[in-house]
Every structure is written in structure tokens, then in C-alpha cells.
Amino acid sequence: MRMRAAILLAAFVLMLSGCAAKAPTPVTDFRAPVQHAPEKVDISPDSPFYVYDPWERMNRRIYDFNARLDHYVLMPVVETYERIVPHPVRRGVSNFFSNLGELPTFLNCLLQLDGAGAANTFGRFATNTVLGVGGLFDVADAGGLYHQHEDFGQTLAVWGVPRGPYLVLPVLGPSNVRDAAGLAVDGTVVWIEEDAVMDMLDPEYTWGFRMSYTSLKCITLREQVLFRYYEDGSLFEYDLVRFLYSKKREWDVSK
């Protein structure tokens, strides 16, 4: 089991090495208009595009930090991962992490008194864990058990908790106070679940294994997100992302 940890850690180091060996992207290729954009765009509270954002100046700076981190660190690692690892393997890794994510959805369905959603999610998890080789294959879809996402931010909304001010989280991106609290709860649930899985596989697993696992998970999650910062060089990307995120979360809660 320790050998598995060493292999995973070595694989991640090789990914970073491949990234370092790649010719650096010229700074001029990265359009970062946030530094030229207005610090604050005044939108009337009566406007359909209005989002409560009292910390806008701080949020814009964090957004700029996230954009640079994504461009110079995360995306080069993701691109190296995509070149090295075949698509079927990447798909299996993605399915595995998605399967572990069914537990928070199941618990949140229960907290929202959504019996049908809880039954569907439990069925997906059981089917993919047993028939899908620990979740590497998503066989539940073929049986009509489709993926449903519920998080604790949505649960808090169902309970009547207001969303609070808009918030940009370092690395993680757009959120709000309610969703940030929900993310912390869901993240804790997943961490405990993953810790139990690792203990079952190897009671003496090392932190090297945990770090390799977490790194692979982060790479996989970023690979699945199609969004790229400042692709069109718009001065108002921050405002658009803020609006779209807020509307999407409203839809998530209302569905």
C-alpha cells in the first residue's frame, strides 16, 4: 500500500516536471483586464443584473489572483495531465471522485426532505460502487439513475437562510456567504468519507498518499470546468461571472 502512495506521488511530481519543462507562456498571452477595469461598476438595485456585492473591491482582487493562479499554475498542470493520461483513464478517475460526491448529495436530500432524490442518489452510489468497480464506471445512468447534485448551501436556502453578500473565494472562485458555509460543511463530509476509504484500503496510509490523492482530485475537478479566465479580454467579465453565478444558484435552489 505504501508503494501505491509512492507511485501516485511520483506520478504527480512527473506531471509538475513536465509542466516545468514546457516552454513558459509569454505574459503577453494572458489578457488580464481586471487591472484596467473600474474598481466598481454601479448597478441600480432595481436592475435585473444587480447582485449584492459590498466587498467588491476585495472580491475583484481575489478574482485577479485566481485568474493568474489558474493561468500560470493550474491549467499548465491540467494540460500536462491530459497529454500524459489517456481519456478513458481520466474518465474513470473522474467517475471515482464523482461517486464519492454522492454522499453529500444523499445527506442534503434527507435534510431537504427530498425522499425521491435521496433514494435515487443512494441507488446510484450502490450501483456504481458494486457494479461500477468502486465507482470507476458510471453504470447507474443506463439504469435510469441519473446524477443529481445537492449541496449544503442549497439546504440552507431551503431552510430559509439568506444568501448574503457575494464572495469570491481564493482558488475556489465565485460564491456567497451562505454557499461558502455550505461548502465548508460538504467538504468536511467528503474529507471524512475519503479518510474512511483510505483507512479501509490501507490503515497505515501516509500523508504523501493523501496529498497525491488530493492533488489528483484538484486536477480532475479543474479539468471538468470549461471556463477560462479572460478568453475574450472583456473589461466586465467579473460582473458577468457574478451575475451568472448568482442566477444559477437561484435556479439550483428553486428546481
Secondary structure as GFF3:
##gff-version 3
##sequence-region A 1 255
A	DSSP	alpha_helix	2	21	.	.	.	ID=ss1
A	DSSP	three_ten_helix	27	29	.	.	.	ID=ss2
A	DSSP	three_ten_helix	33	35	.	.	.	ID=ss3
A	DSSP	alpha_helix	56	69	.	.	.	ID=ss4
A	DSSP	pi_helix	70	74	.	.	.	ID=ss5
A	DSSP	alpha_helix	75	84	.	.	.	ID=ss6
A	DSSP	alpha_helix	87	100	.	.	.	ID=ss7
A	DSSP	alpha_helix	102	111	.	.	.	ID=ss8
A	DSSP	alpha_helix	115	130	.	.	.	ID=ss9
A	DSSP	three_ten_helix	141	143	.	.	.	ID=ss10
A	DSSP	alpha_helix	152	158	.	.	.	ID=ss11
A	DSSP	beta_strand	166	169	.	.	.	ID=ss12
A	DSSP	beta_strand	173	176	.	.	.	ID=ss13
A	DSSP	alpha_helix	177	201	.	.	.	ID=ss14
A	DSSP	alpha_helix	207	224	.	.	.	ID=ss15
A	DSSP	alpha_helix	237	254	.	.	.	ID=ss16
###
